[in-house]
Amino acid sequence: MRRAAKVDKNHGAIVDALRSLDFSVSSTAAIGQGFPDVVCGYGGRTFLVEIKDGSKPPSARNLTPDQVKFRDSWKGDYTVLESVEDVRDFHEQVCFDLWEAK
């Protein structure tokens, strides 16, 4: 039997921040095996997001070997967010990319 997924303590705050900026968000933390913590959508695009706790030391925020393997093999949008401030920057970048694509 698989153990319950462990999520970083800022998981809820980051999901709330994404939703407040009109991203649709589904938590996928329970999938495990290196799959990112959330899948979110904005402007017709889909993003895979790994959440790390930015309050931890840098060494404790490293991707696990499974996460690195997944990230390196993924051919779509993938980002790591560590804080609500990261969410704002991510939103700004996504909006810029959508505007540039027009």
PDB file as gemmi writes it, atoms N, CA and C in Angstrom:
CRYST1    1.000    1.000    1.000  90.00  90.00  90.00 P 1                      
ATOM      1  N   MET A   1       0.846  -1.180   0.000  1.00  0.00           N  
ATOM      2  CA  MET A   1       0.000   0.000   0.000  1.00  0.00           C  
ATOM      3  C   MET A   1       0.896   1.249   0.000  1.00  0.00           C  
ATOM      4  N   ARG A   2       0.548   2.211  -0.859  1.00  0.00           N  
ATOM      5  CA  ARG A   2       1.322   3.443  -0.983  1.00  0.00           C  
ATOM      6  C   ARG A   2       1.005   4.380   0.165  1.00  0.00           C  
ATOM      7  N   ARG A   3       2.045   5.036   0.706  1.00  0.00           N  
ATOM      8  CA  ARG A   3       1.860   6.011   1.778  1.00  0.00           C  
ATOM      9  C   ARG A   3       1.265   7.294   1.226  1.00  0.00           C  
ATOM     10  N   ALA A   4       0.634   8.064   2.092  1.00  0.00           N  
ATOM     11  CA  ALA A   4       0.071   9.350   1.687  1.00  0.00           C  
ATOM     12  C   ALA A   4       1.180  10.255   1.175  1.00  0.00           C  
ATOM     13  N   ALA A   5       0.866  11.014   0.147  1.00  0.00           N  
ATOM     14  CA  ALA A   5       1.856  11.918  -0.440  1.00  0.00           C  
ATOM     15  C   ALA A   5       2.248  13.000   0.552  1.00  0.00           C  
ATOM     16  N   LYS A   6       3.539  13.301   0.588  1.00  0.00           N  
ATOM     17  CA  LYS A   6       4.048  14.352   1.446  1.00  0.00           C  
ATOM     18  C   LYS A   6       4.136  15.623   0.604  1.00  0.00           C  
ATOM     19  N   VAL A   7       3.525  16.684   1.081  1.00  0.00           N  
ATOM     20  CA  VAL A   7       3.579  17.954   0.352  1.00  0.00           C  
ATOM     21  C   VAL A   7       4.315  18.978   1.208  1.00  0.00           C  
ATOM     22  N   ASP A   8       4.958  19.931   0.545  1.00  0.00           N  
ATOM     23  CA  ASP A   8       5.649  20.989   1.269  1.00  0.00           C  
ATOM     24  C   ASP A   8       4.641  21.870   1.982  1.00  0.00           C  
ATOM     25  N   LYS A   9       5.075  22.507   3.072  1.00  0.00           N  
ATOM     26  CA  LYS A   9       4.143  23.284   3.891  1.00  0.00           C  
ATOM     27  C   LYS A   9       3.568  24.494   3.154  1.00  0.00           C  
ATOM     28  N   ASN A  10       4.216  24.947   2.089  1.00  0.00           N  
ATOM     29  CA  ASN A  10       3.715  26.086   1.327  1.00  0.00           C  
ATOM     30  C   ASN A  10       2.837  25.667   0.140  1.00  0.00           C  
ATOM     31  N   HIS A  11       2.561  24.376   0.018  1.00  0.00           N  
ATOM     32  CA  HIS A  11       1.759  23.853  -1.100  1.00  0.00           C  
ATOM     33  C   HIS A  11       0.426  24.595  -1.210  1.00  0.00           C  
ATOM     34  N   GLY A  12      -0.303  24.675  -0.107  1.00  0.00           N  
ATOM     35  CA  GLY A  12      -1.619  25.333  -0.123  1.00  0.00           C  
ATOM     36  C   GLY A  12      -1.538  26.797  -0.496  1.00  0.00           C  
ATOM     37  N   ALA A  13      -0.545  27.507   0.037  1.00  0.00           N  
ATOM     38  CA  ALA A  13      -0.399  28.934  -0.263  1.00  0.00           C  
ATOM     39  C   ALA A  13      -0.084  29.154  -1.735  1.00  0.00           C  
ATOM     40  N   ILE A  14       0.748  28.296  -2.305  1.00  0.00           N  
ATOM     41  CA  ILE A  14       1.088  28.435  -3.727  1.00  0.00           C  
ATOM     42  C   ILE A  14      -0.115  28.108  -4.598  1.00  0.00           C  
ATOM     43  N   VAL A  15      -0.849  27.060  -4.266  1.00  0.00           N  
ATOM     44  CA  VAL A  15      -2.070  26.724  -5.023  1.00  0.00           C  
ATOM     45  C   VAL A  15      -3.069  27.872  -4.924  1.00  0.00           C  
ATOM     46  N   ASP A  16      -3.263  28.423  -3.729  1.00  0.00           N  
ATOM     47  CA  ASP A  16      -4.190  29.552  -3.562  1.00  0.00           C  
ATOM     48  C   ASP A  16      -3.740  30.755  -4.389  1.00  0.00           C  
ATOM     49  N   ALA A  17      -2.436  31.028  -4.400  1.00  0.00           N  
ATOM     50  CA  ALA A  17      -1.920  32.162  -5.175  1.00  0.00           C  
ATOM     51  C   ALA A  17      -2.147  31.950  -6.667  1.00  0.00           C  
ATOM     52  N   LEU A  18      -1.910  30.737  -7.151  1.00  0.00           N  
ATOM     53  CA  LEU A  18      -2.170  30.440  -8.568  1.00  0.00           C  
ATOM     54  C   LEU A  18      -3.647  30.660  -8.891  1.00  0.00           C  
ATOM     55  N   ARG A  19      -4.522  30.138  -8.051  1.00  0.00           N  
ATOM     56  CA  ARG A  19      -5.969  30.292  -8.297  1.00  0.00           C  
ATOM     57  C   ARG A  19      -6.391  31.752  -8.238  1.00  0.00           C  
ATOM     58  N   SER A  20      -5.778  32.544  -7.348  1.00  0.00           N  
ATOM     59  CA  SER A  20      -6.144  33.957  -7.237  1.00  0.00           C  
ATOM     60  C   SER A  20      -5.765  34.728  -8.501  1.00  0.00           C  
ATOM     61  N   LEU A  21      -4.825  34.181  -9.277  1.00  0.00           N  
ATOM     62  CA  LEU A  21      -4.406  34.806 -10.537  1.00  0.00           C  
ATOM     63  C   LEU A  21      -5.090  34.158 -11.739  1.00  0.00           C  
ATOM     64  N   ASP A  22      -6.157  33.411 -11.458  1.00  0.00           N  
ATOM     65  CA  ASP A  22      -7.027  32.806 -12.473  1.00  0.00           C  
ATOM     66  C   ASP A  22      -6.438  31.591 -13.179  1.00  0.00           C  
ATOM     67  N   PHE A  23      -5.443  30.934 -12.576  1.00  0.00           N  
ATOM     68  CA  PHE A  23      -4.998  29.641 -13.077  1.00  0.00           C  
ATOM     69  C   PHE A  23      -6.009  28.595 -12.616  1.00  0.00           C  
ATOM     70  N   SER A  24      -6.269  27.617 -13.447  1.00  0.00           N  
ATOM     71  CA  SER A  24      -6.976  26.435 -12.959  1.00  0.00           C  
ATOM     72  C   SER A  24      -5.888  25.510 -12.424  1.00  0.00           C  
ATOM     73  N   VAL A  25      -6.175  24.841 -11.303  1.00  0.00           N  
ATOM     74  CA  VAL A  25      -5.137  24.059 -10.629  1.00  0.00           C  
ATOM     75  C   VAL A  25      -5.704  22.723 -10.161  1.00  0.00           C  
ATOM     76  N   SER A  26      -4.972  21.663 -10.443  1.00  0.00           N  
ATOM     77  CA  SER A  26      -5.284  20.339  -9.900  1.00  0.00           C  
ATOM     78  C   SER A  26      -4.035  19.811  -9.224  1.00  0.00           C  
ATOM     79  N   SER A  27      -4.200  19.381  -7.973  1.00  0.00           N  
ATOM     80  CA  SER A  27      -3.068  18.821  -7.243  1.00  0.00           C  
ATOM     81  C   SER A  27      -2.818  17.397  -7.713  1.00  0.00           C  
ATOM     82  N   THR A  28      -1.576  17.110  -8.019  1.00  0.00           N  
ATOM     83  CA  THR A  28      -1.184  15.779  -8.484  1.00  0.00           C  
ATOM     84  C   THR A  28      -0.087  15.199  -7.595  1.00  0.00           C  
ATOM     85  N   ALA A  29       0.057  15.756  -6.403  1.00  0.00           N  
ATOM     86  CA  ALA A  29       1.124  15.347  -5.491  1.00  0.00           C  
ATOM     87  C   ALA A  29       1.051  13.859  -5.146  1.00  0.00           C  
ATOM     88  N   ALA A  30      -0.128  13.293  -5.147  1.00  0.00           N  
ATOM     89  CA  ALA A  30      -0.286  11.887  -4.769  1.00  0.00           C  
ATOM     90  C   ALA A  30       0.232  10.920  -5.834  1.00  0.00           C  
ATOM     91  N   ILE A  31       0.483  11.401  -7.038  1.00  0.00           N  
ATOM     92  CA  ILE A  31       0.954  10.515  -8.105  1.00  0.00           C  
ATOM     93  C   ILE A  31       2.347   9.989  -7.783  1.00  0.00           C  
ATOM     94  N   GLY A  32       3.217  10.861  -7.282  1.00  0.00           N  
ATOM     95  CA  GLY A  32       4.564  10.435  -6.923  1.00  0.00           C  
ATOM     96  C   GLY A  32       5.405  10.080  -8.126  1.00  0.00           C  
ATOM     97  N   GLN A  33       6.451   9.302  -7.933  1.00  0.00           N  
ATOM     98  CA  GLN A  33       7.364   8.834  -8.976  1.00  0.00           C  
ATOM     99  C   GLN A  33       7.946   9.979  -9.802  1.00  0.00           C  
ATOM    100  N   GLY A  34       8.163  11.140  -9.155  1.00  0.00           N  
ATOM    101  CA  GLY A  34       8.767  12.270  -9.839  1.00  0.00           C  
ATOM    102  C   GLY A  34       7.795  13.189 -10.539  1.00  0.00           C  
ATOM    103  N   PHE A  35       6.505  12.806 -10.611  1.00  0.00           N  
ATOM    104  CA  PHE A  35       5.533  13.668 -11.279  1.00  0.00           C  
ATOM    105  C   PHE A  35       5.353  14.944 -10.459  1.00  0.00           C  
ATOM    106  N   PRO A  36       5.253  16.107 -11.111  1.00  0.00           N  
ATOM    107  CA  PRO A  36       5.131  17.369 -10.377  1.00  0.00           C  
ATOM    108  C   PRO A  36       3.898  17.431  -9.471  1.00  0.00           C  
ATOM    109  N   ASP A  37       3.934  18.380  -8.548  1.00  0.00           N  
ATOM    110  CA  ASP A  37       2.902  18.501  -7.519  1.00  0.00           C  
ATOM    111  C   ASP A  37       1.564  19.010  -8.027  1.00  0.00           C  
ATOM    112  N   VAL A  38       1.571  19.880  -9.033  1.00  0.00           N  
ATOM    113  CA  VAL A  38       0.316  20.406  -9.556  1.00  0.00           C  
ATOM    114  C   VAL A  38       0.373  20.528 -11.074  1.00  0.00           C  
ATOM    115  N   VAL A  39      -0.802  20.449 -11.661  1.00  0.00           N  
ATOM    116  CA  VAL A  39      -0.999  20.751 -13.076  1.00  0.00           C  
ATOM    117  C   VAL A  39      -1.900  21.970 -13.093  1.00  0.00           C  
ATOM    118  N   CYS A  40      -1.481  22.996 -13.823  1.00  0.00           N  
ATOM    119  CA  CYS A  40      -2.320  24.185 -13.886  1.00  0.00           C  
ATOM    120  C   CYS A  40      -2.453  24.665 -15.324  1.00  0.00           C  
ATOM    121  N   GLY A  41      -3.537  25.387 -15.547  1.00  0.00           N  
ATOM    122  CA  GLY A  41      -3.813  25.905 -16.878  1.00  0.00           C  
ATOM    123  C   GLY A  41      -4.052  27.397 -16.840  1.00  0.00           C  
ATOM    124  N   TYR A  42      -3.650  28.055 -17.930  1.00  0.00           N  
ATOM    125  CA  TYR A  42      -3.858  29.497 -18.055  1.00  0.00           C  
ATOM    126  C   TYR A  42      -3.726  29.859 -19.524  1.00  0.00           C  
ATOM    127  N   GLY A  43      -4.679  30.612 -20.031  1.00  0.00           N  
ATOM    128  CA  GLY A  43      -4.597  31.103 -21.404  1.00  0.00           C  
ATOM    129  C   GLY A  43      -4.517  30.008 -22.448  1.00  0.00           C  
ATOM    130  N   GLY A  44      -5.111  28.857 -22.168  1.00  0.00           N  
ATOM    131  CA  GLY A  44      -5.093  27.761 -23.126  1.00  0.00           C  
ATOM    132  C   GLY A  44      -3.836  26.908 -23.065  1.00  0.00           C  
ATOM    133  N   ARG A  45      -2.964  27.179 -22.112  1.00  0.00           N  
ATOM    134  CA  ARG A  45      -1.740  26.392 -21.949  1.00  0.00           C  
ATOM    135  C   ARG A  45      -1.797  25.596 -20.658  1.00  0.00           C  
ATOM    136  N   THR A  46      -1.038  24.520 -20.620  1.00  0.00           N  
ATOM    137  CA  THR A  46      -0.962  23.666 -19.443  1.00  0.00           C  
ATOM    138  C   THR A  46       0.473  23.650 -18.932  1.00  0.00           C  
ATOM    139  N   PHE A  47       0.614  23.747 -17.611  1.00  0.00           N  
ATOM    140  CA  PHE A  47       1.924  23.809 -16.974  1.00  0.00           C  
ATOM    141  C   PHE A  47       2.016  22.751 -15.883  1.00  0.00           C  
ATOM    142  N   LEU A  48       3.141  22.084 -15.819  1.00  0.00           N  
ATOM    143  CA  LEU A  48       3.426  21.174 -14.719  1.00  0.00           C  
ATOM    144  C   LEU A  48       4.295  21.950 -13.739  1.00  0.00           C  
ATOM    145  N   VAL A  49       3.905  21.918 -12.467  1.00  0.00           N  
ATOM    146  CA  VAL A  49       4.577  22.731 -11.460  1.00  0.00           C  
ATOM    147  C   VAL A  49       5.020  21.868 -10.281  1.00  0.00           C  
ATOM    148  N   GLU A  50       6.300  21.927 -10.005  1.00  0.00           N  
ATOM    149  CA  GLU A  50       6.848  21.296  -8.803  1.00  0.00           C  
ATOM    150  C   GLU A  50       6.926  22.367  -7.725  1.00  0.00           C  
ATOM    151  N   ILE A  51       6.427  22.072  -6.545  1.00  0.00           N  
ATOM    152  CA  ILE A  51       6.449  23.022  -5.436  1.00  0.00           C  
ATOM    153  C   ILE A  51       7.538  22.609  -4.455  1.00  0.00           C  
ATOM    154  N   LYS A  52       8.406  23.549  -4.162  1.00  0.00           N  
ATOM    155  CA  LYS A  52       9.448  23.354  -3.161  1.00  0.00           C  
ATOM    156  C   LYS A  52       9.285  24.435  -2.098  1.00  0.00           C  
ATOM    157  N   ASP A  53       9.680  24.136  -0.888  1.00  0.00           N  
ATOM    158  CA  ASP A  53       9.556  25.068   0.226  1.00  0.00           C  
ATOM    159  C   ASP A  53      10.747  26.000   0.252  1.00  0.00           C  
ATOM    160  N   GLY A  54      10.529  27.246  -0.151  1.00  0.00           N  
ATOM    161  CA  GLY A  54      11.600  28.226  -0.225  1.00  0.00           C  
ATOM    162  C   GLY A  54      12.184  28.627   1.113  1.00  0.00           C  
ATOM    163  N   SER A  55      11.518  28.256   2.205  1.00  0.00           N  
ATOM    164  CA  SER A  55      12.063  28.598   3.523  1.00  0.00           C  
ATOM    165  C   SER A  55      13.113  27.588   3.986  1.00  0.00           C  
ATOM    166  N   LYS A  56      13.223  26.474   3.284  1.00  0.00           N  
ATOM    167  CA  LYS A  56      14.224  25.461   3.638  1.00  0.00           C  
ATOM    168  C   LYS A  56      15.571  25.833   3.038  1.00  0.00           C  
ATOM    169  N   PRO A  57      16.659  25.286   3.582  1.00  0.00           N  
ATOM    170  CA  PRO A  57      17.971  25.534   2.984  1.00  0.00           C  
ATOM    171  C   PRO A  57      18.004  25.030   1.537  1.00  0.00           C  
ATOM    172  N   PRO A  58      18.820  25.641   0.682  1.00  0.00           N  
ATOM    173  CA  PRO A  58      18.873  25.228  -0.723  1.00  0.00           C  
ATOM    174  C   PRO A  58      19.048  23.723  -0.929  1.00  0.00           C  
ATOM    175  N   SER A  59      19.857  23.086  -0.106  1.00  0.00           N  
ATOM    176  CA  SER A  59      20.081  21.645  -0.273  1.00  0.00           C  
ATOM    177  C   SER A  59      18.808  20.838  -0.034  1.00  0.00           C  
ATOM    178  N   ALA A  60      17.895  21.358   0.774  1.00  0.00           N  
ATOM    179  CA  ALA A  60      16.639  20.659   1.062  1.00  0.00           C  
ATOM    180  C   ALA A  60      15.579  20.947  -0.002  1.00  0.00           C  
ATOM    181  N   ARG A  61      15.900  21.846  -0.944  1.00  0.00           N  
ATOM    182  CA  ARG A  61      14.959  22.194  -2.017  1.00  0.00           C  
ATOM    183  C   ARG A  61      15.322  21.533  -3.332  1.00  0.00           C  
ATOM    184  N   ASN A  62      16.374  20.756  -3.341  1.00  0.00           N  
ATOM    185  CA  ASN A  62      16.781  20.087  -4.573  1.00  0.00           C  
ATOM    186  C   ASN A  62      15.705  19.118  -5.035  1.00  0.00           C  
ATOM    187  N   LEU A  63      15.618  18.962  -6.343  1.00  0.00           N  
ATOM    188  CA  LEU A  63      14.728  17.944  -6.884  1.00  0.00           C  
ATOM    189  C   LEU A  63      15.261  16.568  -6.508  1.00  0.00           C  
ATOM    190  N   THR A  64      14.352  15.638  -6.280  1.00  0.00           N  
ATOM    191  CA  THR A  64      14.756  14.262  -6.020  1.00  0.00           C  
ATOM    192  C   THR A  64      15.246  13.642  -7.333  1.00  0.00           C  
ATOM    193  N   PRO A  65      15.951  12.527  -7.266  1.00  0.00           N  
ATOM    194  CA  PRO A  65      16.371  11.876  -8.517  1.00  0.00           C  
ATOM    195  C   PRO A  65      15.190  11.565  -9.446  1.00  0.00           C  
ATOM    196  N   ASP A  66      14.061  11.120  -8.898  1.00  0.00           N  
ATOM    197  CA  ASP A  66      12.883  10.866  -9.743  1.00  0.00           C  
ATOM    198  C   ASP A  66      12.368  12.141 -10.388  1.00  0.00           C  
ATOM    199  N   GLN A  67      12.387  13.254  -9.648  1.00  0.00           N  
ATOM    200  CA  GLN A  67      11.926  14.529 -10.200  1.00  0.00           C  
ATOM    201  C   GLN A  67      12.857  15.023 -11.302  1.00  0.00           C  
ATOM    202  N   VAL A  68      14.147  14.858 -11.113  1.00  0.00           N  
ATOM    203  CA  VAL A  68      15.120  15.253 -12.149  1.00  0.00           C  
ATOM    204  C   VAL A  68      14.901  14.423 -13.410  1.00  0.00           C  
ATOM    205  N   LYS A  69      14.741  13.125 -13.232  1.00  0.00           N  
ATOM    206  CA  LYS A  69      14.514  12.235 -14.377  1.00  0.00           C  
ATOM    207  C   LYS A  69      13.246  12.643 -15.131  1.00  0.00           C  
ATOM    208  N   PHE A  70      12.175  12.928 -14.385  1.00  0.00           N  
ATOM    209  CA  PHE A  70      10.931  13.352 -15.030  1.00  0.00           C  
ATOM    210  C   PHE A  70      11.133  14.667 -15.770  1.00  0.00           C  
ATOM    211  N   ARG A  71      11.701  15.668 -15.069  1.00  0.00           N  
ATOM    212  CA  ARG A  71      11.908  16.990 -15.683  1.00  0.00           C  
ATOM    213  C   ARG A  71      12.735  16.900 -16.955  1.00  0.00           C  
ATOM    214  N   ASP A  72      13.795  16.122 -16.903  1.00  0.00           N  
ATOM    215  CA  ASP A  72      14.689  16.025 -18.048  1.00  0.00           C  
ATOM    216  C   ASP A  72      14.061  15.305 -19.242  1.00  0.00           C  
ATOM    217  N   SER A  73      13.061  14.484 -18.993  1.00  0.00           N  
ATOM    218  CA  SER A  73      12.417  13.761 -20.091  1.00  0.00           C  
ATOM    219  C   SER A  73      11.145  14.454 -20.584  1.00  0.00           C  
ATOM    220  N   TRP A  74      10.658  15.443 -19.838  1.00  0.00           N  
ATOM    221  CA  TRP A  74       9.406  16.115 -20.184  1.00  0.00           C  
ATOM    222  C   TRP A  74       9.627  17.103 -21.314  1.00  0.00           C  
ATOM    223  N   LYS A  75       8.738  17.097 -22.297  1.00  0.00           N  
ATOM    224  CA  LYS A  75       8.892  17.965 -23.466  1.00  0.00           C  
ATOM    225  C   LYS A  75       7.889  19.109 -23.482  1.00  0.00           C  
ATOM    226  N   GLY A  76       7.342  19.414 -22.322  1.00  0.00           N  
ATOM    227  CA  GLY A  76       6.375  20.505 -22.209  1.00  0.00           C  
ATOM    228  C   GLY A  76       6.794  21.486 -21.130  1.00  0.00           C  
ATOM    229  N   ASP A  77       5.858  22.365 -20.772  1.00  0.00           N  
ATOM    230  CA  ASP A  77       6.126  23.376 -19.759  1.00  0.00           C  
ATOM    231  C   ASP A  77       6.264  22.745 -18.381  1.00  0.00           C  
ATOM    232  N   TYR A  78       7.343  23.089 -17.688  1.00  0.00           N  
ATOM    233  CA  TYR A  78       7.645  22.573 -16.359  1.00  0.00           C  
ATOM    234  C   TYR A  78       8.332  23.701 -15.601  1.00  0.00           C  
ATOM    235  N   THR A  79       7.862  23.964 -14.393  1.00  0.00           N  
ATOM    236  CA  THR A  79       8.497  25.000 -13.589  1.00  0.00           C  
ATOM    237  C   THR A  79       8.518  24.576 -12.130  1.00  0.00           C  
ATOM    238  N   VAL A  80       9.416  25.175 -11.383  1.00  0.00           N  
ATOM    239  CA  VAL A  80       9.502  24.962  -9.945  1.00  0.00           C  
ATOM    240  C   VAL A  80       9.167  26.286  -9.275  1.00  0.00           C  
ATOM    241  N   LEU A  81       8.214  26.244  -8.336  1.00  0.00           N  
ATOM    242  CA  LEU A  81       7.838  27.430  -7.573  1.00  0.00           C  
ATOM    243  C   LEU A  81       8.149  27.188  -6.108  1.00  0.00           C  
ATOM    244  N   GLU A  82       8.753  28.202  -5.462  1.00  0.00           N  
ATOM    245  CA  GLU A  82       9.134  28.078  -4.058  1.00  0.00           C  
ATOM    246  C   GLU A  82       8.403  29.044  -3.147  1.00  0.00           C  
ATOM    247  N   SER A  83       7.677  30.013  -3.717  1.00  0.00           N  
ATOM    248  CA  SER A  83       7.028  31.032  -2.890  1.00  0.00           C  
ATOM    249  C   SER A  83       5.880  31.680  -3.657  1.00  0.00           C  
ATOM    250  N   VAL A  84       5.078  32.440  -2.923  1.00  0.00           N  
ATOM    251  CA  VAL A  84       4.000  33.206  -3.549  1.00  0.00           C  
ATOM    252  C   VAL A  84       4.597  34.245  -4.497  1.00  0.00           C  
ATOM    253  N   GLU A  85       5.748  34.797  -4.154  1.00  0.00           N  
ATOM    254  CA  GLU A  85       6.423  35.749  -5.044  1.00  0.00           C  
ATOM    255  C   GLU A  85       6.808  35.070  -6.357  1.00  0.00           C  
ATOM    256  N   ASP A  86       7.248  33.828  -6.279  1.00  0.00           N  
ATOM    257  CA  ASP A  86       7.539  33.065  -7.500  1.00  0.00           C  
ATOM    258  C   ASP A  86       6.289  32.922  -8.362  1.00  0.00           C  
ATOM    259  N   VAL A  87       5.139  32.739  -7.720  1.00  0.00           N  
ATOM    260  CA  VAL A  87       3.878  32.609  -8.458  1.00  0.00           C  
ATOM    261  C   VAL A  87       3.601  33.882  -9.237  1.00  0.00           C  
ATOM    262  N   ARG A  88       3.804  35.024  -8.605  1.00  0.00           N  
ATOM    263  CA  ARG A  88       3.579  36.308  -9.298  1.00  0.00           C  
ATOM    264  C   ARG A  88       4.516  36.455 -10.499  1.00  0.00           C  
ATOM    265  N   ASP A  89       5.775  36.097 -10.309  1.00  0.00           N  
ATOM    266  CA  ASP A  89       6.740  36.159 -11.418  1.00  0.00           C  
ATOM    267  C   ASP A  89       6.363  35.189 -12.533  1.00  0.00           C  
ATOM    268  N   PHE A  90       5.935  34.003 -12.150  1.00  0.00           N  
ATOM    269  CA  PHE A  90       5.504  32.985 -13.117  1.00  0.00           C  
ATOM    270  C   PHE A  90       4.314  33.501 -13.923  1.00  0.00           C  
ATOM    271  N   HIS A  91       3.334  34.084 -13.243  1.00  0.00           N  
ATOM    272  CA  HIS A  91       2.159  34.640 -13.913  1.00  0.00           C  
ATOM    273  C   HIS A  91       2.564  35.723 -14.905  1.00  0.00           C  
ATOM    274  N   GLU A  92       3.455  36.597 -14.473  1.00  0.00           N  
ATOM    275  CA  GLU A  92       3.934  37.671 -15.347  1.00  0.00           C  
ATOM    276  C   GLU A  92       4.606  37.100 -16.597  1.00  0.00           C  
ATOM    277  N   GLN A  93       5.425  36.084 -16.426  1.00  0.00           N  
ATOM    278  CA  GLN A  93       6.113  35.461 -17.558  1.00  0.00           C  
ATOM    279  C   GLN A  93       5.128  34.778 -18.493  1.00  0.00           C  
ATOM    280  N   VAL A  94       4.152  34.078 -17.935  1.00  0.00           N  
ATOM    281  CA  VAL A  94       3.143  33.393 -18.754  1.00  0.00           C  
ATOM    282  C   VAL A  94       2.356  34.425 -19.564  1.00  0.00           C  
ATOM    283  N   CYS A  95       1.942  35.511 -18.919  1.00  0.00           N  
ATOM    284  CA  CYS A  95       1.195  36.553 -19.640  1.00  0.00           C  
ATOM    285  C   CYS A  95       2.041  37.160 -20.751  1.00  0.00           C  
ATOM    286  N   PHE A  96       3.320  37.402 -20.478  1.00  0.00           N  
ATOM    287  CA  PHE A  96       4.221  37.944 -21.494  1.00  0.00           C  
ATOM    288  C   PHE A  96       4.350  36.973 -22.668  1.00  0.00           C  
ATOM    289  N   ASP A  97       4.546  35.693 -22.367  1.00  0.00           N  
ATOM    290  CA  ASP A  97       4.683  34.684 -23.425  1.00  0.00           C  
ATOM    291  C   ASP A  97       3.417  34.597 -24.278  1.00  0.00           C  
ATOM    292  N   LEU A  98       2.258  34.668 -23.638  1.00  0.00           N  
ATOM    293  CA  LEU A  98       0.989  34.638 -24.387  1.00  0.00           C  
ATOM    294  C   LEU A  98       0.848  35.861 -25.261  1.00  0.00           C  
ATOM    295  N   TRP A  99       1.249  37.022 -24.748  1.00  0.00           N  
ATOM    296  CA  TRP A  99       1.169  38.246 -25.526  1.00  0.00           C  
ATOM    297  C   TRP A  99       2.125  38.193 -26.714  1.00  0.00           C  
ATOM    298  N   GLU A 100       3.334  37.700 -26.489  1.00  0.00           N  
ATOM    299  CA  GLU A 100       4.332  37.574 -27.550  1.00  0.00           C  
ATOM    300  C   GLU A 100       3.874  36.613 -28.649  1.00  0.00           C  
ATOM    301  N   ALA A 101       3.100  35.614 -28.281  1.00  0.00           N  
ATOM    302  CA  ALA A 101       2.661  34.589 -29.232  1.00  0.00           C  
ATOM    303  C   ALA A 101       1.577  35.104 -30.179  1.00  0.00           C  
ATOM    304  N   LYS A 102       0.989  36.233 -29.846  1.00  0.00           N  
ATOM    305  CA  LYS A 102      -0.099  36.780 -30.690  1.00  0.00           C  
ATOM    306  C   LYS A 102       0.443  37.367 -31.955  1.00  0.00           C  
TER     307      LYS A 102                                                      
END                                                                             
